[in-house]
Amino acid sequence: MHSPPARRALVVRGGWDGHVPVEATDLFIPFLRERGFEVTVSDTLDSYLDADALAATDLVVQCWTMGEITREQSAGLAAAVAAGTGLAGWHGGICDAFRDNTEYQWLTGGQFVMHPPEFVRHTVDVVPARADHPVLRGLPSTLPVHTEQYLVHTAPDIDVLATTTFAADDGIPAAARGVTSPAVWTRQWGAGRVFISVIGHKLDDLTDPAVRELTERGLLWAAR
């Protein structure tokens, strides 16, 4: 009997070095290979111009903070996801990328706008009604973290799986005090799935057992 063909994952990484795109994605590449993916790593956004390669890709993992993307590159990515290629990522590598490209932001369903100036001890709280989602099932209902706390602007049609609530004290910008913001969400884009978690500024965020499990499940959920 022939083995089924391996699924294919494309890891696109670059942008601002402060989010350690190489080291962060290297945490998850072995996991994907163990789950039967053939993994290709790219350091160029021109990967989004290769329609044939993207059509054969089941999951794009992007870790590219800020930077610039051309309309052709973002359109190529969006078209591939609409046709069924999954898209997943964490923190600024996916939701603080390409700040001047609103088409890309519509694809991801959320864009970073603020974090307090210092790392903050806070929680990421599972939305009770979504606790049985495959990404969340069996995980703690509250994930305590000490890292950047992202406030994001989001599209109205995302599926919010977890949130984070900002403290109401002087260490938080006035407009964000007491605000609850999406922290983990998914969305459907045509035939493709998108998964995003805001956790992951530094490596020890991603190696926390619950956060790592959440992220790994998100990658698998998004994959075709």
Secondary structure, DSSP 8 states (H G I E B T S, - for coil): ------EEEEEEEEE-GGG-HHHHHHTTHHHHHHTTEEEEEES-GGGGG-HHHHHT-SEEEEEEEB----HHHHHHHHHHHHTT-EEEEETHHHHSB-TT-HHHHHHHTEEEEE--SS-EEEEEEE-GGGTTSTTTTTS-SEEEEEE---EEEE-TT-EEEEEEE--SSTTS-GGGTT-EEEEEEEEEETTEEEEEE---SSHHHHHSHHHHHHHHHHHHHH--
